[in-house]
Amino acid sequence: MDFDGLEETMTGGWRQFISDSEGPITKNDNAFELCRDMIENGAELFRTVSQYDDILSNLIQRPNYKAGDTLKLILPFLKAYGATDSSILEYSRKNIMTIPGAKKTMRFVQEFMTPFIVATSYEHFISALCDAIGFPLENTYSTALDMDVIKTDPCEGDRIKAIAQEIARMEEMRLPENARSIEDLRFQDRATIHRLDEIFMEDLMEMSVNQLLMDINPVGGEEKASAVMDIRRRTGIGLEDTMYIGDSITDVQAFQLVREGGGLSISFNGNEYALREAEIAVIADNTIVTSILAEAFHKAGVEGTNALVDDWTVEGIRSTGLINEYLLRELVKVFPDQLPTLARVTPKNIKALTRQSLAERRLVRGEIIGGLG
């Protein structure tokens, strides 16, 4: 993303709002959906590659590998099955599924905060999303991708398709809860990882699509943290005045950075990786909660937001004096019987919050997408 002229397009005030895209704003997992609909047995292929990604980044912690590199690893297979830049963009435009309330929330925060989207998603999806919700594309970070620059011949395409089907047939790997190294995995899972290493480090590297594996740099893990620091530099707004919302393993380093800098890290229907590093957990099927947290943070920073979270009742929210009555009425309208879960994450409640968050994640985004890292 080219940030020349960014300062002229930014809106808002002296605190800033940064959000991931898929999860906190949309129900999509665009990369999974592209694989599912463009590749034969693509859902199964994506499942295996995503598990491989989780194991390499979180368990093995392989040097020069980061969470979110799934978006790089699937590209040779999308290319072999005919994906182009125009087809990815058109598909994304037709398949945007926003979380209820997200359009209102993203327009609302632009009125009083400097807003950004920092996403692992391909830039095609983020472009489509910005059009759908009325968000400035210039205020986004995403994975740059040029599919059309790579040319493959039919023979190579057939070889890549054969590899895709081999991956799709692989048995689902199991990651024990207390696994600390690759030696804690089952023998068959270690064998699967060894074969995937061969595919991505040897087999595909002999083909023209190796350029996709070498050149594409997904915005995940450390890249998201770098994006947050770039935003800090360009806006002049410190980390202590930064609110970051994420939901997955790709947000971990950004959460850590913002939290250590005195800002606020929020998990929105996050998985276990996100909840380990977030300070606040939102478990909800509507982003009205995000709007309320954003207004509280804008007016009273981390301390005031925490006070609101600690007395998460209609009466408690009103007593803070931070939230306008319109938002409060909207909250009660959306959740007339019981307010959604909003809590500070602690060692005592993290297991219960994780179970509840994962269940809500699957309800909101679907069983398959909700179970991805």
C-alpha positions in Angstrom: 0.0 0.0 0.0 1.4 3.4 -1.0 1.0 5.9 1.8 2.0 9.1 0.0 -0.5 11.7 0.9 -1.9 9.7 3.8 -1.9 12.7 6.1 -4.4 14.5 3.8 -6.9 11.6 3.9 -6.9 10.9 7.6 -9.8 12.0 9.7 -10.4 12.0 13.5 -8.6 13.2 16.6 -5.8 12.5 19.0 -6.6 8.9 19.7 -6.6 6.2 17.0 -8.6 3.1 16.2 -6.9 0.2 14.4 -8.8 -3.0 13.5 -8.2 -6.3 11.7 -10.7 -6.9 8.9 -11.8 -10.5 8.9 -13.4 -11.3 12.2 -13.9 -7.8 13.8 -15.5 -6.3 10.6 -16.5 -9.2 8.3 -17.5 -12.8 8.6 -15.2 -13.7 5.7 -12.1 -15.7 5.5 -11.4 -14.5 2.0 -8.4 -16.8 1.4 -10.3 -19.9 2.5 -13.3 -18.9 0.4 -11.1 -18.4 -2.7 -9.6 -21.8 -2.2 -13.0 -23.5 -1.5 -14.6 -22.0 -4.6 -11.7 -21.9 -7.1 -9.7 -25.1 -6.3 -10.9 -28.7 -6.5 -11.2 -29.9 -2.9 -9.9 -26.4 -1.9 -11.5 -26.4 1.5 -9.6 -29.5 2.5 -6.3 -28.1 1.0 -6.8 -24.8 2.9 -7.5 -26.6 6.2 -4.2 -28.5 5.9 -2.1 -25.5 4.9 -3.7 -23.4 7.7 -2.8 -26.1 10.3 0.7 -26.2 8.9 0.9 -22.4 9.3 -0.2 -22.6 12.9 2.3 -25.3 13.8 5.2 -23.5 12.0 4.5 -20.1 13.5 3.3 -21.0 17.0 4.8 -24.4 17.9 8.0 -24.7 15.9 8.5 -21.0 15.6 10.5 -21.5 12.4 12.9 -18.6 11.6 11.6 -16.3 8.8 8.1 -17.8 9.0 5.2 -15.8 10.5 1.6 -16.4 11.2 -0.5 -15.6 8.2 1.9 -17.0 5.6 -0.9 -19.4 4.6 -1.9 -16.6 2.2 1.5 -17.0 0.4 1.5 -20.8 0.5 -1.9 -21.2 -1.3 -1.0 -18.9 -4.2 0.6 -21.5 -6.5 -2.6 -23.6 -6.3 -4.9 -20.7 -6.9 -2.7 -19.8 -9.9 -2.8 -23.3 -11.3 -6.6 -23.3 -11.1 -6.8 -20.0 -13.1 -7.2 -17.3 -10.4 -6.2 -13.8 -11.7 -6.1 -10.4 -10.1 -9.4 -9.5 -11.7 -11.2 -12.7 -10.7 -10.0 -12.4 -7.1 -11.2 -8.8 -7.0 -14.6 -9.6 -8.6 -15.1 -12.6 -6.3 -14.3 -10.5 -3.2 -16.7 -7.8 -4.3 -19.5 -10.3 -4.6 -18.9 -12.1 -1.3 -18.3 -9.4 1.3 -20.2 -10.4 4.5 -20.0 -7.8 7.2 -20.6 -8.5 10.9 -24.0 -6.9 11.8 -23.4 -3.3 12.8 -20.0 -3.1 11.2 -20.8 -0.5 8.6 -22.2 1.8 11.3 -19.3 1.2 13.6 -16.6 1.9 11.0 -18.4 5.1 9.9 -19.0 6.1 13.5 -15.3 5.8 14.6 -14.2 8.0 11.7 -16.1 10.9 13.3 -13.8 11.3 16.3 -10.8 9.0 15.9 -8.1 8.4 13.4 -9.1 5.0 11.9 -7.1 2.3 10.2 -7.5 -1.3 9.0 -4.5 -3.6 9.3 -5.2 -6.9 7.6 -3.5 -10.0 6.5 -6.1 -10.2 3.7 -5.2 -9.7 0.1 -5.4 -6.1 -1.1 -8.1 -7.1 -3.5 -10.4 -8.0 -0.6 -9.6 -4.8 1.3 -10.3 -2.7 -1.7 -13.7 -4.4 -2.0 -14.4 -4.0 1.7 -13.6 -0.3 1.7 -16.0 0.2 -1.1 -18.7 -1.7 0.8 -18.4 0.1 4.1 -17.3 3.6 3.0 -13.8 3.4 4.5 -10.7 5.3 3.1 -8.5 2.8 1.3 -5.5 5.0 2.0 -5.9 4.2 5.7 -5.4 0.4 5.2 -2.5 -2.1 5.3 -2.9 -5.4 3.5 -1.1 -8.1 1.6 0.1 -6.8 -1.8 -0.4 -9.3 -4.6 0.2 -9.4 -8.3 -1.1 -12.8 -9.6 -0.9 -11.9 -13.3 2.9 -11.3 -13.3 3.5 -15.1 -13.0 3.1 -17.2 -16.2 2.7 -21.0 -15.9 2.6 -23.5 -18.8 -0.1 -26.3 -18.8 2.4 -29.0 -17.8 3.5 -27.1 -14.7 -0.1 -26.3 -13.9 -1.0 -30.0 -14.0 1.9 -30.8 -11.6 0.7 -28.1 -9.2 -2.9 -29.4 -9.4 -1.6 -32.9 -8.5 0.2 -31.5 -5.5 -2.9 -29.7 -4.5 -4.9 -32.9 -4.4 -2.2 -34.6 -2.5 -2.4 -31.9 0.2 -6.2 -32.1 0.2 -6.1 -35.8 0.9 -3.8 -35.4 4.0 -5.3 -36.4 7.3 -6.2 -33.6 9.6 -3.3 -32.9 12.1 -3.9 -32.8 15.8 -2.1 -30.2 18.0 -2.1 -31.4 21.7 -3.1 -28.6 24.1 0.2 -28.8 25.9 2.5 -29.4 23.0 5.8 -27.5 23.3 7.8 -28.9 20.3 7.3 -30.9 17.1 8.2 -34.0 19.1 5.0 -33.7 21.0 3.0 -34.4 17.8 1.9 -37.8 16.6 4.2 -39.7 14.2 1.8 -39.3 11.3 1.5 -35.6 11.9 5.3 -35.2 11.9 5.4 -37.1 8.6 2.8 -34.7 7.2 4.8 -31.7 8.2 7.9 -33.2 6.6 6.1 -33.8 3.4 4.7 -30.3 3.4 8.2 -29.0 3.9 9.3 -30.9 0.8 6.4 -29.5 -1.2 7.0 -25.8 -0.3 10.8 -25.8 0.0 11.7 -28.1 -2.8 9.0 -29.2 -5.2 7.3 -25.8 -5.8 10.6 -24.0 -5.7 11.6 -25.7 -9.0 8.6 -24.1 -10.8 7.9 -20.6 -12.0 5.4 -20.2 -9.2 8.3 -20.0 -6.8 8.2 -16.3 -7.3 4.9 -16.1 -5.5 6.4 -18.0 -2.5 9.5 -15.8 -2.6 8.1 -12.4 -3.2 4.7 -12.2 -1.5 4.9 -10.9 2.1 1.6 -11.4 4.0 0.8 -8.7 6.6 0.6 -11.0 9.6 2.5 -11.4 12.9 5.4 -9.1 13.0 4.2 -7.3 9.9 1.1 -6.2 11.7 3.2 -4.9 14.5 5.3 -3.0 12.0 2.2 -1.6 10.5 1.1 -0.3 13.9 4.5 1.4 14.3 4.3 2.9 10.9 0.8 4.3 11.8 2.3 5.7 15.0 5.1 7.4 13.0 2.7 8.9 10.4 0.0 10.1 12.7 2.2 11.1 15.6 -0.3 9.4 18.0 1.4 7.3 20.6 0.7 3.6 21.4 -0.9 4.7 24.7 -3.6 6.4 22.7 -4.1 3.4 20.3 -7.0 0.9 20.4 -6.3 -2.3 18.5 -9.0 -4.9 17.7 -8.1 -8.4 16.4 -9.2 -12.0 16.6 -6.5 -14.4 15.5 -2.9 -15.6 15.6 -1.9 -12.9 13.1 -2.7 -10.2 15.7 -0.6 -11.6 18.5 2.5 -9.3 18.0 0.3 -6.3 17.4 -1.6 -7.0 20.6 1.7 -7.3 22.5 3.1 -4.1 21.1 0.0 -2.0 21.8 -0.4 -3.5 25.3 3.3 -2.9 26.2 3.0 0.6 24.9 0.1 1.4 27.2 -2.7 1.2 24.7 -5.7 -1.1 24.5 -5.8 -4.6 22.9 -9.3 -6.1 22.3 -10.2 -9.6 21.1 -13.5 -9.6 19.1 -14.7 -13.3 19.1 -11.0 -14.2 19.1 -9.5 -17.6 19.1 -7.1 -19.0 21.8 -4.1 -17.2 20.3 -5.8 -13.8 20.4 -7.2 -14.2 23.9 -3.8 -15.1 25.3 -2.6 -11.6 24.5 -5.7 -9.4 24.6 -6.7 -7.3 27.6 -10.4 -7.2 26.8 -12.6 -9.9 25.3 -15.7 -9.0 23.3 -18.0 -12.0 22.6 -20.9 -10.7 20.5 -22.7 -11.0 17.1 -22.9 -7.2 16.6 -20.3 -4.5 16.6 -22.3 -2.1 18.6 -20.0 -3.2 21.5 -17.0 -2.0 19.4 -18.6 1.4 18.9 -19.2 1.8 22.7 -15.6 0.8 23.5 -14.3 3.2 20.9 -16.3 6.1 22.3 -15.2 5.3 25.8 -11.5 5.0 24.8 -11.7 8.3 22.8 -13.1 10.1 25.9 -11.3 8.4 28.7 -8.4 6.3 27.4 -7.5 2.8 28.8 -8.5 3.6 32.4 -11.9 4.9 31.6 -12.6 2.0 29.2 -11.6 -0.6 31.8 -14.0 1.1 34.3 -16.8 0.7 31.8 -15.9 -3.0 31.2 -15.8 -3.7 34.9 -19.4 -2.5 35.3 -20.9 -3.8 32.1 -24.6 -3.2 32.8 -26.9 -0.6 31.3 -26.9 1.3 34.6 -23.1 1.0 34.8 -22.5 2.3 31.3 -24.8 5.2 31.9 -23.1 6.1 35.2 -19.7 6.6 33.5 -21.1 9.5 31.5 -18.9 8.4 28.5 -21.5 6.9 26.2 -24.2 8.9 24.4 -27.8 7.9 24.9 -28.2 7.0 21.2 -25.6 4.3 21.4 -27.0 3.0 24.7 -30.5 2.7 23.2 -29.0 0.9 20.2 -27.2 -1.5 22.5 -30.5 -2.3 24.3 -32.3 -2.6 21.0 -29.8 -5.1 19.6 -29.5 -7.0 22.9 -32.9 -6.6 24.6 -32.7 -9.5 27.0 -29.0 -9.7 28.0 -25.9 -7.8 27.2 -23.2 -9.7 25.3 -20.1 -10.8 27.2 -17.5 -8.1 27.7 -14.7 -8.7 30.2 -11.1 -8.1 31.0 -9.0 -11.2 30.3 -7.4 -12.6 33.4 -5.6 -15.9 34.2 -8.7 -17.0 36.2 -11.3 -16.4 33.4 -9.2 -17.0 30.2 -10.3 -20.7 29.8 -14.0 -19.9 30.2 -13.7 -16.9 27.9 -11.8 -19.0 25.3 -14.6 -21.6 25.2 -17.3 -19.0 24.9 -15.4 -16.9 22.3 -14.7 -20.0 20.1 -18.3 -21.0 20.3 -19.5 -17.5 19.3 -16.8 -17.3 16.6 -18.2 -20.5 15.0 -21.8 -19.2 15.3 -21.0 -15.9 13.7 -18.6 -17.0 11.0 -19.5 -20.6 10.4 -18.1 -23.8 11.7 -15.2 -24.1 9.3 -14.0 -20.5 9.2 -14.6 -20.2 13.0 -12.2 -23.0 13.6 -9.3 -21.6 11.6 -6.3 -20.0 13.3 
